[in-house]
Amino acid sequence: MQALGKLVRTTAFKLMAAYLLVFTLFAASLLGYFFWNAQRLLGLQINSSINGEISSLADEYQQGGVMRLAATIEMRARRPGSLLYIVATPDNEALAGNVSELPDGVLDKPGWSSIPYSRDDGTSSGARMALVRVFLLQGGYKLLVGVDLEEQSRVRSIMLNAALWSAGLIVLLGVAGGWFVARRVLHRLDDINATSRSIMGGDLTRRLKLAGTDDEIDRLAVTTNAMLDRIQELMAGLKEVSDNIAHDLKTPLTRLRNHAEEALRTARDENTYRVALERTIEESDKLIGTFNALLMIARAEAGRIETSMSDFDVAEAAHSLAELYEPVAEENGARIRVDAVRPLSLRGNRELISQALANLVDNALKHGAPPGGEGGAEVTITAAKGEGRVVLSVADRGEGIAPSERQRVLERFVRLESSRSRPGSGLGLSLVAAAVKLHGGTIRLEDNQPGLRVVLELPDRQ
Amino acid sequence: MRILIVEDDRDAASYLVKAFAEAGHVADHAADGLTGYAMAKDGPYDVLIVDRMLPKLDGLSMISRLRQEGTQTPSLILSALGEVDDRVKGLRAGGDDYLPKPYAFSELLARVEVLSRRHPGKGEETVYRVGDLELDRLSHVVRRAGEEIDLQPREFRLLEYLMKNAGQVVTRTMLLEHVWDYHFDPGTNVIDVHVSRLRAKLDKGFDKPLLHTVRGAGYMIRAGAR
């Protein structure tokens, strides 16, 4: 009962019911039309046979008077399956015919009527119905010609039976078909429901089954499965990030705690305390920096930027950044070259783009020295307008990054030296990637032959 | 200097009150926006330090209400919201400076001291003088002991900001914000390199250095010992 209730509530069942209703109405009106037409045709046929008989009998009467008429009728009435006849005197005395019983007064009413009768040959007695026409002849004689209606009502009942059977069959087939379709759809939806529930329960590896029919439900399943793949990927990424956070934030936190503990345990004079506290502050500043970078990436990835967008000169930003780093580069024997013609307008967040460039320049200065220690890094910043986009790049002549690693370094906390002993949080490039993504652009790491070139392509919204 | 701290976190507030006292200032504390508003309106404060998220009346509304009613006491907004658009919102509401949490007290102190010097007319001086150093803001000429020093435009702006706040500590982030207009940490300590270059041009060949590094805080330009 419960299953039935559930079925009745389904969309598939409702659709099926509505379809069935329309279909039945259509079939019923079609059958009704046929039935009515057949009836009409039958009626017309009876009328015309009676009328034909009357006119032929009227001819006989005109030629030979009532005697000849009576003789003709006598003859015709003896034929098997004949019509009904009576020829009577003005006093209603039958001269000839094959009807033994008639209701009173029928012969006095010229015209059509439907009456019960009995045949005098005994083939049919009692209340059989007949359609009769009474005709007044000259001299007061009366002529009745009629047709037994039994045949017609038999035909009608056969037709009615056929119509009822067809209607029943149509309804039955409709219900069965609809039930089957509804059950099938319901079954697949139930399947999707059950799978979704177990995915919600934590089993992210489950996927929706495909029927292989490429129908709407199959397409929905394909899309949902693709979405699940993406979610699983993101979850894996999240897990990696949290593992990395565990390492990159917990390790310095532990170090921080250890320093403080050690100072409390061993320090004897103010100076040792001072040194310990300075180290603590230094360590927590680094942590704050990492934390800020993480927050910034998270916010950039969440895409809240529209309010802080403005038109700014990106070439100017590149020059200004190069100028900021110039003294540092000079100290390290490195060089920064800018290839960007001012002005080069870009709609975006100047702060984020500058920070992205700063991270890239900082990386290039750190890692961009040619291998072998010959001289410092050579860093080139370029900014140019392309077709509907602005292309920024930062290139160095260092060791570069192997093609297989290029995608990975964009992820949070990924550092190429696995010991993580060198300074840096591994957030610099992922911050660049997040900033670019926020602007709707793309980031590409290329071989500068030798060295690394990071290319940022940002859509030009002018 | 008298400072009003409007901060709902008791621990943070008492830490600040104590720290300002140690730095030689007097600090009062209000624990919610409405109290802070009333105290700022009537009190003789040189600087207001306002947390952004406060009970009863949030920090931004408090400041803009004070501004509308004519109270011009310089204010610094302290907030955990530190993104560019947050800062812009804070400054537009009438704040004079904005420091994201977590902050270093030395940074806060430096900024508050710089803010407290901001009385009308000060910014319009055309020549800044510190000892025998002279900076002309109109002709862009810098002289020390009468001798002209050749500075790059950016070095000039760096010196200009330091001299405008002569005798006050100026932190690295303040320099990044005011001289370069960057609100992010550029990683490598680029500011130190710029300052040491400027120092080389200013102090080389003179007995008395003018540009000093304040350990753990930033830089300060001043003549003679403090």
Contacts between the chains, C-beta under 8 A, distances in Angstrom:
chain1	res1	chain2	res2	distance
A	278	B	216	7.4
A	281	B	104	7.6
A	281	B	216	7.5
A	285	B	104	7.5
A	288	B	102	5.6
A	289	B	185	6.0
A	292	B	82	7.3
A	292	B	185	7.4
A	296	B	83	7.5
A	299	B	83	6.4
A	307	B	85	5.3
A	308	B	83	7.8
A	308	B	84	5.5
A	308	B	85	4.4
A	308	B	88	7.5
A	320	B	180	7.1
A	323	B	154	6.1
A	324	B	180	6.0
A	324	B	182	7.6
A	324	B	186	6.5
A	324	B	190	5.5
A	324	B	194	7.8
A	325	B	186	7.7
A	325	B	188	7.6
A	325	B	190	6.0
A	327	B	190	7.1
A	327	B	193	4.1
A	327	B	194	5.7
A	327	B	197	5.5
A	328	B	188	5.5
A	328	B	190	5.2
A	328	B	193	5.1
A	331	B	193	6.1
A	349	B	84	7.1
A	351	B	84	4.8
A	351	B	182	7.2
A	351	B	183	5.8
A	351	B	184	6.5
A	352	B	84	8.0
A	354	B	182	6.3
A	354	B	184	7.4
A	355	B	182	7.8
A	355	B	184	4.4
A	355	B	186	7.9
A	358	B	182	7.9
A	358	B	184	7.1
A	358	B	186	4.8
A	358	B	187	6.9
A	359	B	187	7.0
A	362	B	186	6.9
A	362	B	187	4.3
A	362	B	188	5.6
A	365	B	188	7.0
A	366	B	188	7.9
A	428	B	187	7.5
